[in-house]
Amino acid sequence: MKTVTIDVRPLTDTLGDFALTWKSGKASAPRISFESPELLFKVLSGKRWELLNVMTGAGAMYIREAARRVGRDVKAVHGDVTALLNAGLLSKTDDGMIVFPYDAIHVDFMLKVA
């Protein structure tokens, strides 16, 4: 099963992991990081989570099909797809289809006293 981890951590930690992976030449586990919980929740709204849910393990599809699966307007789904593409959660195929290339999502962050 191919799982992506979504987490909240400082940019310096993310860049440090990138540098370590670059130097070692070994691929790390898929990870998408956000600098704050606020940014994570801004990018991953409820409607976008729903979109990722129907796309998980479903393979490539056109935006129209994704909209049909979530029962939403194509234009609104297009905006959400654009945001998820920009965040690195979705990919686009050569023929214009969108794909969520993972079978599972693991979310990892901690809220604590400042």
Secondary structure, DSSP 4 states (H G I P E B T S, - for coil): --EEEEEE--HHHHHHHHHHHHHH-PPPPPEEEESSHHHHHHHS-HHHHHHHHHHTTS--B-HHHHHHHHT--HHHHHHHHHHHHHHTS-EE-TTS-EE---SEEEEE------
